[in-house]
Amino acid sequence: MTHVVHLFDESAGWEQRVAVTQLLDRLSRDDFNQTLATLHATGRAALRSLDVAIHAFPLLAGVDALVSPLVERFASRRNVDLIHAWGPRAATVAAATGRPTVVELFDPLHATRYIKRLRAIARPIGFAVICTSQWARRRLIEGGLPPNLCVVVRPAIDFALVNASRRTTLREALGVSAGDFVAITPEPATRNGGHLQAYGAAALLRSANQDIRLIVSGRSREQRRIARLDRSTPKPRTLVSPGYAYPFEQLLPAADALIVPSRGDTSTTAIAWAMASNVAVIGTAVHSVAELIANKLNGLLFKQTPGKDMAPAIARLLLDRESQEKTKEVARGQAYEVFGLRRCIEQHVKVYENVLSGVAPGEGIIDSAQPN
């Protein structure tokens, strides 16, 4: 039996929670023993909905190197074979134990922001970085990480959950009128993510008597900024702020469109779930988004001009319901081919086996979005 510790840090969010839930549910209990741990309370908060024990390591004086001995003792007592680090800080702590380490990155920004850290902890054997997109892998390689240590495993979509969420009365619970067009932005809201621009587009249409609402879920500084702005505008309100009352992966299927107005590299897991949920994708034509979305084929893209307000372009595409309907059908069919749950689990198992046996992490793994 292989014992895996899933180690989280403050970067943990809905993407990591969904992914580790899938591994907990789908990996054979006869073959895998899985334990969850986090470096501090914020990591645990993101995983709060999981009905499983989560061990918390204190961040002593905020120095990662001081935590590694605690993690090593923890791993030794439990005969841990491999540490799966879900974030750059967790990766530093895990690698310092000397145990086989798999790092999983969703956000291409982390691939550039923490590349020096990842280069410092990388080793030829017993180490791998799983990227959920080719663009994130490219960023790592451009930053100097050896290509043979980087492997792409696309995120998995739970289609049963998607279909169940689409049959719920969640829109009613959110206070959305039956005739409203509902848009949603990726969680969490950030300045670089362009969430304020998405709100500006929805508010512009709302002021023009369009029945549109925008969901900005979770809690962050940018989310609170948008909420204050919405409260300062004349009624009726545009914004729907459910906080963490509902998981993002359940909110998304309740929407009509996902707006991804990122100003640069961004995670694409929300796009994958939107494609599977029959939700139109509207986004900026940045590299990470364009890796999955082709304009007017499986989504709608617009070019970002630095310093220019994106709200008018977003508003125009929000009104183009005919194009949205055409792209949704294509996107859903592609989602079934690319983001299968079984394939994702099998590829994680393969990475584990490769790392433990000392072969290249990507041996025997083909990117499901680029099968040829």
C-alpha positions as a Markdown table, in Angstrom:
| # | Residue | x | y | z |
|---|---|---|---|---|
| 1 | Met | 0.0 | 0.0 | 0.0 |
| 2 | Thr | 1.2 | 3.5 | -0.9 |
| 3 | His | 0.7 | 6.2 | 1.8 |
| 4 | Val | 0.3 | 9.7 | 0.4 |
| 5 | Val | 0.1 | 12.9 | 2.5 |
| 6 | His | -1.7 | 15.8 | 0.7 |
| 7 | Leu | -0.1 | 19.0 | 2.1 |
| 8 | Phe | -1.8 | 22.3 | 1.5 |
| 9 | Asp | -0.8 | 25.9 | 2.1 |
| 10 | Glu | -2.5 | 29.3 | 1.9 |
| 11 | Ser | -3.0 | 29.0 | -1.8 |
| 12 | Ala | -5.6 | 26.3 | -1.4 |
| 13 | Gly | -9.0 | 27.1 | -2.9 |
| 14 | Trp | -11.9 | 25.4 | -4.5 |
| 15 | Glu | -9.8 | 23.9 | -7.3 |
| 16 | Gln | -7.5 | 22.1 | -4.8 |
| 17 | Arg | -10.5 | 21.0 | -2.7 |
| 18 | Val | -12.3 | 19.5 | -5.6 |
| 19 | Ala | -9.2 | 17.7 | -6.9 |
| 20 | Val | -8.2 | 16.2 | -3.6 |
| 21 | Thr | -11.8 | 15.1 | -3.0 |
| 22 | Gln | -11.7 | 13.2 | -6.3 |
| 23 | Leu | -8.5 | 11.5 | -5.2 |
| 24 | Leu | -10.0 | 10.6 | -1.8 |
| 25 | Asp | -13.1 | 9.2 | -3.4 |
| 26 | Arg | -11.6 | 7.4 | -6.3 |
| 27 | Leu | -8.2 | 6.0 | -5.3 |
| 28 | Ser | -8.5 | 2.4 | -4.1 |
| 29 | Arg | -8.4 | 2.1 | -0.4 |
| 30 | Asp | -6.7 | -1.3 | -0.8 |
| 31 | Asp | -3.8 | 0.4 | -2.7 |
| 32 | Phe | -3.6 | 3.9 | -1.2 |
| 33 | Asn | -3.7 | 5.4 | 2.3 |
| 34 | Gln | -4.3 | 9.1 | 2.1 |
| 35 | Thr | -3.8 | 11.8 | 4.8 |
| 36 | Leu | -4.5 | 15.5 | 4.7 |
| 37 | Ala | -2.4 | 18.2 | 6.3 |
| 38 | Thr | -2.0 | 21.9 | 6.0 |
| 39 | Leu | 0.6 | 24.5 | 6.9 |
| 40 | His | -1.8 | 26.8 | 8.7 |
| 41 | Ala | -5.4 | 27.7 | 9.3 |
| 42 | Thr | -6.1 | 29.4 | 6.0 |
| 43 | Gly | -5.3 | 26.1 | 4.1 |
| 44 | Arg | -7.6 | 24.3 | 6.5 |
| 45 | Ala | -10.4 | 26.9 | 5.9 |
| 46 | Ala | -10.4 | 26.2 | 2.2 |
| 47 | Leu | -10.9 | 22.5 | 2.9 |
| 48 | Arg | -13.6 | 23.0 | 5.6 |
| 49 | Ser | -16.3 | 21.2 | 3.7 |
| 50 | Leu | -14.4 | 17.9 | 3.6 |
| 51 | Asp | -15.5 | 15.3 | 6.2 |
| 52 | Val | -12.0 | 14.2 | 6.9 |
| 53 | Ala | -9.4 | 14.9 | 9.6 |
| 54 | Ile | -6.8 | 17.5 | 8.6 |
| 55 | His | -3.6 | 17.8 | 10.5 |
| 56 | Ala | -2.3 | 21.4 | 10.9 |
| 57 | Phe | 1.4 | 22.3 | 11.1 |
| 58 | Pro | 2.2 | 25.6 | 12.7 |
| 59 | Leu | 4.3 | 28.0 | 10.7 |
| 60 | Leu | 7.1 | 28.7 | 13.2 |
| 61 | Ala | 8.1 | 32.3 | 12.9 |
| 62 | Gly | 6.8 | 32.2 | 9.4 |
| 63 | Val | 9.9 | 30.2 | 8.2 |
| 64 | Asp | 9.2 | 27.2 | 6.0 |
| 65 | Ala | 12.5 | 25.5 | 6.9 |
| 66 | Leu | 11.4 | 25.3 | 10.5 |
| 67 | Val | 8.3 | 23.4 | 9.6 |
| 68 | Ser | 10.0 | 20.7 | 7.5 |
| 69 | Pro | 11.3 | 18.7 | 10.5 |
| 70 | Leu | 7.8 | 18.6 | 11.9 |
| 71 | Val | 6.5 | 17.3 | 8.6 |
| 72 | Glu | 9.3 | 14.7 | 8.4 |
| 73 | Arg | 8.5 | 13.4 | 11.9 |
| 74 | Phe | 4.9 | 13.2 | 11.0 |
| 75 | Ala | 5.7 | 11.3 | 7.8 |
| 76 | Ser | 8.1 | 9.0 | 9.6 |
| 77 | Arg | 5.5 | 8.0 | 12.2 |
| 78 | Arg | 3.0 | 7.2 | 9.5 |
| 79 | Asn | 5.4 | 5.5 | 7.1 |
| 80 | Val | 4.5 | 8.0 | 4.4 |
| 81 | Asp | 5.8 | 7.1 | 0.9 |
| 82 | Leu | 5.1 | 10.4 | -1.0 |
| 83 | Ile | 4.0 | 13.9 | -0.2 |
| 84 | His | 1.6 | 15.6 | -2.7 |
| 85 | Ala | 2.1 | 19.3 | -2.2 |
| 86 | Trp | -0.8 | 21.5 | -3.4 |
| 87 | Gly | 0.9 | 24.9 | -3.6 |
| 88 | Pro | 4.4 | 26.5 | -3.8 |
| 89 | Arg | 4.9 | 26.9 | -0.1 |
| 90 | Ala | 3.8 | 23.4 | 0.7 |
| 91 | Ala | 6.2 | 22.3 | -2.0 |
| 92 | Thr | 9.2 | 23.9 | -0.3 |
| 93 | Val | 8.3 | 22.2 | 3.0 |
| 94 | Ala | 7.7 | 18.8 | 1.4 |
| 95 | Ala | 10.9 | 18.8 | -0.7 |
| 96 | Ala | 13.0 | 19.7 | 2.4 |
| 97 | Thr | 12.0 | 16.4 | 4.0 |
| 98 | Gly | 13.8 | 14.5 | 1.3 |
| 99 | Arg | 10.8 | 12.3 | 0.6 |
| 100 | Pro | 9.4 | 11.8 | -3.0 |
| 101 | Thr | 7.4 | 14.9 | -3.7 |
| 102 | Val | 4.7 | 15.7 | -6.3 |
| 103 | Val | 3.8 | 19.4 | -6.6 |
| 104 | Glu | 0.5 | 20.3 | -8.3 |
| 105 | Leu | 0.0 | 23.8 | -9.8 |
| 106 | Phe | -3.3 | 25.2 | -11.2 |
| 107 | Asp | -2.4 | 28.8 | -11.6 |
| 108 | Pro | 0.3 | 29.7 | -14.3 |
| 109 | Leu | 1.1 | 32.8 | -12.2 |
| 110 | His | 2.5 | 30.5 | -9.6 |
| 111 | Ala | 4.7 | 28.9 | -12.3 |
| 112 | Thr | 6.4 | 32.3 | -12.8 |
| 113 | Arg | 6.1 | 33.9 | -9.4 |
| 114 | Tyr | 7.7 | 30.9 | -7.6 |
| 115 | Ile | 10.0 | 29.6 | -10.2 |
| 116 | Lys | 13.2 | 30.3 | -8.2 |
| 117 | Arg | 11.7 | 28.4 | -5.3 |
| 118 | Leu | 10.7 | 25.4 | -7.5 |
| 119 | Arg | 14.2 | 25.4 | -9.2 |
| 120 | Ala | 15.8 | 25.3 | -5.8 |
| 121 | Ile | 13.9 | 22.3 | -4.6 |
| 122 | Ala | 13.7 | 20.3 | -7.8 |
| 123 | Arg | 15.8 | 17.1 | -8.0 |
| 124 | Pro | 16.3 | 14.6 | -10.9 |
| 125 | Ile | 14.7 | 11.7 | -9.1 |
| 126 | Gly | 11.7 | 11.6 | -6.7 |
| 127 | Phe | 10.3 | 15.0 | -7.8 |
| 128 | Ala | 7.5 | 16.1 | -10.2 |
| 129 | Val | 5.4 | 19.1 | -11.0 |
| 130 | Ile | 1.8 | 18.4 | -12.2 |
| 131 | Cys | 0.5 | 21.3 | -14.3 |
| 132 | Thr | -3.2 | 21.5 | -15.2 |
| 133 | Ser | -2.4 | 23.3 | -18.5 |
| 134 | Gln | 0.4 | 23.4 | -21.1 |
| 135 | Trp | 0.8 | 27.1 | -20.6 |
| 136 | Ala | 1.7 | 26.6 | -16.9 |
| 137 | Arg | 4.2 | 23.9 | -18.0 |
| 138 | Arg | 5.7 | 26.2 | -20.6 |
| 139 | Arg | 6.1 | 28.9 | -17.9 |
| 140 | Leu | 8.0 | 26.5 | -15.7 |
| 141 | Ile | 10.3 | 25.4 | -18.5 |
| 142 | Glu | 11.0 | 29.0 | -19.6 |
| 143 | Gly | 11.9 | 29.6 | -15.9 |
| 144 | Gly | 14.5 | 26.9 | -16.0 |
| 145 | Leu | 12.8 | 23.8 | -14.6 |
| 146 | Pro | 13.8 | 20.7 | -16.4 |
| 147 | Pro | 11.1 | 19.7 | -18.9 |
| 148 | Asn | 11.2 | 16.0 | -17.9 |
| 149 | Leu | 10.0 | 17.0 | -14.4 |
| 150 | Cys | 6.9 | 18.8 | -15.6 |
| 151 | Val | 3.8 | 16.8 | -16.7 |
| 152 | Val | 0.3 | 18.0 | -17.7 |
| 153 | Val | -2.7 | 16.4 | -16.1 |
| 154 | Arg | -5.9 | 18.1 | -17.0 |
| 155 | Pro | -8.4 | 18.8 | -14.2 |
| 156 | Ala | -11.3 | 16.4 | -13.9 |
| 157 | Ile | -15.0 | 17.3 | -14.1 |
| 158 | Asp | -17.6 | 15.4 | -12.0 |
| 159 | Phe | -20.3 | 15.3 | -14.7 |
| 160 | Ala | -22.7 | 13.7 | -12.2 |
| 161 | Leu | -22.3 | 16.7 | -9.9 |
| 162 | Val | -22.7 | 19.1 | -12.8 |
| 163 | Asn | -26.0 | 17.5 | -13.9 |
| 164 | Ala | -27.3 | 17.3 | -10.3 |
| 165 | Ser | -26.4 | 21.0 | -9.8 |
| 166 | Arg | -28.2 | 22.0 | -13.0 |
| 167 | Arg | -31.4 | 20.4 | -11.6 |
| 168 | Thr | -31.4 | 22.3 | -8.3 |
| 169 | Thr | -33.3 | 25.5 | -7.4 |
| 170 | Leu | -30.1 | 27.3 | -6.5 |
| 171 | Arg | -30.9 | 30.3 | -8.6 |
| 172 | Glu | -34.0 | 30.9 | -6.6 |
| 173 | Ala | -32.0 | 30.5 | -3.3 |
| 174 | Leu | -29.7 | 33.2 | -4.6 |
| 175 | Gly | -32.5 | 35.5 | -5.1 |
| 176 | Val | -32.2 | 35.5 | -8.9 |
| 177 | Ser | -35.4 | 36.1 | -10.9 |
| 178 | Ala | -36.5 | 33.4 | -13.3 |
| 179 | Gly | -36.0 | 35.6 | -16.4 |
| 180 | Asp | -32.5 | 36.9 | -15.3 |
| 181 | Phe | -29.4 | 36.2 | -17.3 |
| 182 | Val | -26.8 | 35.1 | -14.8 |
| 183 | Ala | -23.1 | 35.5 | -15.3 |
| 184 | Ile | -20.4 | 34.3 | -12.9 |
| 185 | Thr | -16.7 | 35.1 | -12.5 |
| 186 | Pro | -13.9 | 32.6 | -11.3 |
| 187 | Glu | -13.3 | 32.3 | -7.6 |
| 188 | Pro | -11.5 | 34.1 | -6.0 |
| 189 | Ala | -12.0 | 37.7 | -7.2 |
| 190 | Thr | -8.6 | 39.4 | -7.8 |
| 191 | Arg | -7.4 | 42.7 | -9.3 |
| 192 | Asn | -5.4 | 40.9 | -12.0 |
| 193 | Gly | -8.4 | 38.7 | -12.7 |
| 194 | Gly | -10.4 | 41.6 | -14.0 |
| 195 | His | -13.4 | 40.9 | -11.8 |
| 196 | Leu | -14.2 | 44.6 | -11.5 |
| 197 | Gln | -14.4 | 44.9 | -15.3 |
| 198 | Ala | -16.8 | 42.0 | -15.4 |
| 199 | Tyr | -18.9 | 43.8 | -12.8 |
| 200 | Gly | -18.7 | 47.0 | -14.8 |
| 201 | Ala | -20.1 | 45.2 | -17.8 |
| 202 | Ala | -23.0 | 43.6 | -16.0 |
| 203 | Ala | -23.8 | 46.9 | -14.2 |
| 204 | Leu | -23.8 | 48.7 | -17.5 |
| 205 | Leu | -26.3 | 46.3 | -19.0 |
| 206 | Arg | -28.4 | 46.4 | -15.8 |
| 207 | Ser | -28.6 | 50.2 | -16.0 |
| 208 | Ala | -29.8 | 49.7 | -19.6 |
| 209 | Asn | -32.7 | 47.7 | -18.3 |
| 210 | Gln | -31.2 | 44.3 | -19.2 |
| 211 | Asp | -32.2 | 41.5 | -16.8 |
| 212 | Ile | -28.7 | 40.4 | -15.8 |
| 213 | Arg | -27.1 | 39.5 | -12.5 |
| 214 | Leu | -23.4 | 38.7 | -11.7 |
| 215 | Ile | -22.2 | 36.2 | -9.1 |
| 216 | Val | -18.9 | 37.0 | -7.5 |
| 217 | Ser | -18.4 | 34.2 | -5.0 |
| 218 | Gly | -16.0 | 33.6 | -2.1 |
| 219 | Arg | -14.3 | 36.3 | -0.1 |
| 220 | Ser | -11.4 | 38.5 | -1.0 |
| 221 | Arg | -10.3 | 42.1 | -0.9 |
| 222 | Glu | -11.4 | 42.5 | -4.5 |
| 223 | Gln | -14.8 | 40.9 | -3.8 |
| 224 | Arg | -15.4 | 43.3 | -0.9 |
| 225 | Arg | -14.4 | 46.2 | -3.1 |
| 226 | Ile | -17.0 | 45.2 | -5.8 |
| 227 | Ala | -19.6 | 44.6 | -3.1 |
| 228 | Arg | -19.1 | 48.2 | -1.8 |
| 229 | Leu | -19.4 | 49.6 | -5.3 |
| 230 | Asp | -22.6 | 47.7 | -5.9 |
| 231 | Arg | -24.1 | 48.9 | -2.7 |
| 232 | Ser | -23.3 | 52.5 | -3.7 |
| 233 | Thr | -25.2 | 52.3 | -7.0 |
| 234 | Pro | -29.0 | 52.8 | -7.4 |
| 235 | Lys | -31.2 | 49.7 | -7.1 |
| 236 | Pro | -31.8 | 47.2 | -8.5 |
| 237 | Arg | -28.6 | 45.5 | -7.5 |
| 238 | Thr | -26.4 | 43.8 | -10.1 |
| 239 | Leu | -24.2 | 41.7 | -7.7 |
| 240 | Val | -25.0 | 38.4 | -6.1 |
| 241 | Ser | -22.5 | 37.7 | -3.3 |
| 242 | Pro | -23.0 | 34.2 | -1.8 |
| 243 | Gly | -19.7 | 34.2 | 0.0 |
| 244 | Tyr | -18.9 | 30.5 | 0.7 |
| 245 | Ala | -22.5 | 29.5 | 1.3 |
| 246 | Tyr | -22.3 | 27.3 | -1.8 |
| 247 | Pro | -19.3 | 25.6 | -3.4 |
| 248 | Phe | -18.2 | 27.3 | -6.6 |
| 249 | Glu | -18.5 | 24.0 | -8.6 |
| 250 | Gln | -22.2 | 24.0 | -7.7 |
| 251 | Leu | -22.7 | 27.7 | -8.4 |
| 252 | Leu | -21.2 | 27.5 | -11.9 |
| 253 | Pro | -23.8 | 25.2 | -13.4 |
| 254 | Ala | -26.5 | 27.6 | -12.2 |
| 255 | Ala | -25.1 | 30.4 | -14.4 |
| 256 | Asp | -25.6 | 31.2 | -18.1 |
| 257 | Ala | -22.1 | 32.5 | -18.7 |
| 258 | Leu | -18.7 | 32.5 | -17.2 |
| 259 | Ile | -16.7 | 35.7 | -17.6 |
| 260 | Val | -12.9 | 35.3 | -17.4 |
| 261 | Pro | -11.6 | 38.9 | -18.0 |
| 262 | Ser | -8.1 | 38.2 | -16.8 |
| 263 | Arg | -5.3 | 40.6 | -17.6 |
| 264 | Gly | -2.7 | 37.8 | -17.9 |
| 265 | Asp | -2.0 | 34.2 | -17.0 |
| 266 | Thr | -4.8 | 32.6 | -15.1 |
| 267 | Ser | -6.0 | 29.2 | -14.0 |
| 268 | Thr | -8.4 | 27.5 | -16.4 |
| 269 | Thr | -10.2 | 25.0 | -14.1 |
| 270 | Ala | -13.3 | 27.2 | -14.0 |
| 271 | Ile | -13.4 | 27.2 | -17.8 |
| 272 | Ala | -13.3 | 23.4 | -17.9 |
| 273 | Trp | -16.2 | 23.3 | -15.5 |
| 274 | Ala | -18.1 | 25.9 | -17.5 |
| 275 | Met | -17.6 | 23.9 | -20.7 |
| 276 | Ala | -19.0 | 20.8 | -19.0 |
| 277 | Ser | -21.9 | 22.7 | -17.5 |
| 278 | Asn | -23.3 | 24.1 | -20.7 |
| 279 | Val | -22.3 | 27.6 | -19.6 |
| 280 | Ala | -21.0 | 30.0 | -22.2 |
| 281 | Val | -17.3 | 31.1 | -21.8 |
| 282 | Ile | -16.5 | 34.8 | -22.3 |
| 283 | Gly | -12.9 | 35.8 | -21.8 |
| 284 | Thr | -9.8 | 37.7 | -22.7 |
| 285 | Ala | -7.6 | 36.1 | -25.4 |
| 286 | Val | -4.7 | 35.6 | -23.1 |
| 287 | His | -2.5 | 32.5 | -23.7 |
| 288 | Ser | -3.9 | 30.4 | -20.9 |
| 289 | Val | -7.5 | 31.0 | -21.9 |
| 290 | Ala | -6.9 | 30.6 | -25.6 |
| 291 | Glu | -5.3 | 27.2 | -24.9 |
| 292 | Leu | -8.8 | 25.9 | -24.2 |
| 293 | Ile | -11.1 | 28.4 | -26.0 |
| 294 | Ala | -11.2 | 29.2 | -29.7 |
| 295 | Asn | -13.2 | 32.3 | -30.5 |
| 296 | Lys | -16.7 | 31.6 | -31.7 |
| 297 | Leu | -16.1 | 27.9 | -31.7 |
| 298 | Asn | -16.4 | 26.8 | -28.1 |
| 299 | Gly | -16.4 | 30.3 | -26.5 |
| 300 | Leu | -16.2 | 34.0 | -27.1 |
| 301 | Leu | -12.9 | 35.9 | -26.7 |
| 302 | Phe | -11.9 | 39.5 | -27.0 |
| 303 | Lys | -8.5 | 41.2 | -27.1 |
| 304 | Gln | -7.3 | 43.1 | -24.1 |
| 305 | Thr | -5.7 | 46.5 | -24.7 |
| 306 | Pro | -3.5 | 47.7 | -21.8 |
| 307 | Gly | -5.1 | 50.6 | -20.0 |
| 308 | Lys | -8.4 | 50.3 | -21.9 |
| 309 | Asp | -11.7 | 49.5 | -20.1 |
| 310 | Met | -12.8 | 45.9 | -20.9 |
| 311 | Ala | -16.4 | 46.4 | -19.7 |
| 312 | Pro | -17.8 | 47.5 | -23.1 |
| 313 | Ala | -16.3 | 44.4 | -24.9 |
| 314 | Ile | -17.6 | 42.1 | -22.2 |
| 315 | Ala | -21.0 | 43.7 | -22.3 |
| 316 | Arg | -21.2 | 43.3 | -26.1 |
| 317 | Leu | -20.4 | 39.6 | -25.8 |
| 318 | Leu | -22.9 | 39.1 | -23.0 |
| 319 | Leu | -25.6 | 40.4 | -25.3 |
| 320 | Asp | -24.6 | 38.0 | -28.1 |
| 321 | Arg | -26.8 | 35.2 | -27.0 |
| 322 | Glu | -26.9 | 33.5 | -30.4 |
| 323 | Ser | -23.2 | 33.0 | -30.5 |
| 324 | Gln | -23.2 | 31.8 | -26.9 |
| 325 | Glu | -25.7 | 29.1 | -27.7 |
| 326 | Lys | -23.6 | 27.9 | -30.7 |
| 327 | Thr | -20.4 | 27.7 | -28.6 |
| 328 | Lys | -21.9 | 25.9 | -25.6 |
| 329 | Glu | -22.8 | 22.7 | -27.5 |
| 330 | Val | -19.3 | 22.4 | -28.9 |
| 331 | Ala | -17.7 | 23.1 | -25.6 |
| 332 | Arg | -19.7 | 20.5 | -23.7 |
| 333 | Gly | -18.8 | 17.8 | -26.2 |
| 334 | Gln | -15.1 | 18.7 | -25.9 |
| 335 | Ala | -15.3 | 18.7 | -22.1 |
| 336 | Tyr | -16.4 | 15.0 | -22.1 |
| 337 | Glu | -13.3 | 14.2 | -24.2 |
| 338 | Val | -10.7 | 16.2 | -22.3 |
| 339 | Phe | -11.7 | 16.4 | -18.6 |
| 340 | Gly | -12.7 | 12.9 | -17.8 |
| 341 | Leu | -12.6 | 11.9 | -14.1 |
| 342 | Arg | -11.3 | 8.4 | -14.6 |
| 343 | Arg | -8.5 | 9.5 | -16.9 |
| 344 | Cys | -7.4 | 12.2 | -14.4 |
| 345 | Ile | -7.3 | 9.7 | -11.5 |
| 346 | Glu | -5.4 | 7.2 | -13.5 |
| 347 | Gln | -2.8 | 9.8 | -14.6 |
| 348 | His | -2.3 | 10.9 | -11.0 |
| 349 | Val | -1.7 | 7.3 | -10.0 |
| 350 | Lys | 0.8 | 7.0 | -12.9 |
| 351 | Val | 2.7 | 10.1 | -11.8 |
| 352 | Tyr | 2.9 | 8.7 | -8.2 |
| 353 | Glu | 4.2 | 5.4 | -9.6 |
| 354 | Asn | 6.8 | 7.1 | -11.8 |
| 355 | Val | 8.1 | 9.3 | -9.0 |
| 356 | Leu | 8.4 | 6.4 | -6.6 |
| 357 | Ser | 10.1 | 4.2 | -9.2 |
| 358 | Gly | 12.6 | 6.9 | -10.3 |
| 359 | Val | 11.4 | 7.3 | -13.9 |
| 360 | Ala | 10.4 | 10.5 | -15.7 |
| 361 | Pro | 7.1 | 11.8 | -14.2 |
| 362 | Gly | 5.4 | 12.1 | -17.6 |
| 363 | Glu | 6.3 | 8.5 | -18.7 |
| 364 | Gly | 3.1 | 6.9 | -20.1 |
| 365 | Ile | 1.0 | 10.1 | -19.8 |
| 366 | Ile | -0.6 | 11.9 | -22.8 |
| 367 | Asp | -2.3 | 15.3 | -22.4 |
| 368 | Ser | -5.9 | 14.6 | -23.0 |
| 369 | Ala | -6.3 | 18.0 | -24.7 |
| 370 | Gln | -3.5 | 17.2 | -27.2 |
| 371 | Pro | -3.8 | 13.4 | -27.7 |
| 372 | Asn | -1.7 | 13.4 | -30.9 |
